[in-house]
Amino acid sequence: MNQPEVLDSDIRALQQWLRAAWQQLGDPSLTVFARRELRNQMKQCSDDLRRCLNRVAEPQPEPVRPPASTYSRPSLRILSW
């Protein structure tokens, strides 16, 4: 997997988790503590999702190309014995 595919899968996973957390938050059997913890986790997940979305929105740098080698003909020396 390359970087954009990894980001896309991370974004989908975070969105699905948030969707499920919102449904769970509506459960009346949740204790006050569990509700508070779930909201804290949702805030963290939202921050992570925002970071991933910002990375996707950033322009991708062009791949670094090695500089063209400047070939110069070596000076030849003729050695005689």
C-alpha positions as CSV (number, residue, x, y, z in Angstrom):
1,M,0.0,0.0,0.0
2,N,1.3,3.4,-0.8
3,Q,0.8,6.6,1.4
4,P,-2.5,7.8,-0.2
5,E,-4.1,4.4,0.2
6,V,-3.0,4.2,3.8
7,L,-4.4,7.6,4.5
8,D,-7.7,6.7,2.8
9,S,-8.1,3.6,4.9
10,D,-7.3,5.5,8.1
11,I,-9.9,8.1,7.2
12,R,-12.5,5.5,6.5
13,A,-11.7,3.7,9.8
14,L,-11.9,6.9,11.8
15,Q,-15.2,7.9,10.2
16,Q,-16.7,4.4,10.9
17,W,-15.5,4.5,14.5
18,L,-17.0,8.0,15.1
19,R,-20.3,6.9,13.5
20,A,-20.5,3.9,15.9
21,A,-19.5,6.1,18.9
22,W,-22.3,8.5,18.2
23,Q,-24.7,5.6,18.1
24,Q,-23.3,4.2,21.4
25,L,-23.5,7.6,23.0
26,G,-27.3,7.5,22.6
27,D,-27.5,4.3,24.7
28,P,-29.3,5.1,27.9
29,S,-27.6,2.3,29.8
30,L,-24.2,4.1,29.6
31,T,-22.9,5.4,32.9
32,V,-21.9,9.1,33.4
33,F,-18.2,8.0,33.5
34,A,-18.5,5.8,30.4
35,R,-20.3,8.6,28.5
36,R,-17.5,11.1,29.5
37,E,-14.8,8.7,28.4
38,L,-16.5,8.0,25.1
39,R,-16.8,11.8,24.4
40,N,-13.1,12.2,25.2
41,Q,-12.2,9.4,22.8
42,M,-14.5,10.9,20.2
43,K,-12.6,14.2,20.5
44,Q,-9.3,12.5,20.1
45,C,-10.6,10.6,17.1
46,S,-12.0,13.8,15.6
47,D,-8.6,15.4,15.9
48,D,-6.9,12.5,14.3
49,L,-9.4,12.5,11.5
50,R,-8.8,16.3,10.9
51,R,-5.1,15.7,10.8
52,C,-5.5,12.9,8.2
53,L,-7.8,15.1,6.1
54,N,-5.4,18.0,6.2
55,R,-2.5,15.7,5.0
56,V,-4.7,14.5,2.1
57,A,-5.5,18.2,1.2
58,E,-1.9,19.2,1.2
59,P,-0.3,19.3,-2.2
60,Q,2.0,16.4,-2.7
61,P,5.6,17.2,-3.4
62,E,7.0,16.1,-6.7
63,P,9.3,13.1,-6.4
64,V,12.9,14.1,-6.0
65,R,14.9,13.5,-9.2
66,P,18.6,13.0,-9.1
67,P,20.4,15.9,-10.8
68,A,21.5,15.2,-14.3
69,S,25.1,14.2,-14.2
70,T,27.4,16.5,-16.1
71,Y,29.6,14.2,-18.0
72,S,32.9,15.6,-19.0
73,R,35.5,13.7,-21.0
74,P,38.5,12.9,-18.8
75,S,41.8,14.2,-19.9
76,L,43.9,11.4,-21.2
77,R,47.6,11.0,-20.5
78,I,49.7,8.6,-22.4
79,L,52.4,7.1,-20.4
80,S,55.4,5.5,-22.0
81,W,58.1,3.4,-20.4
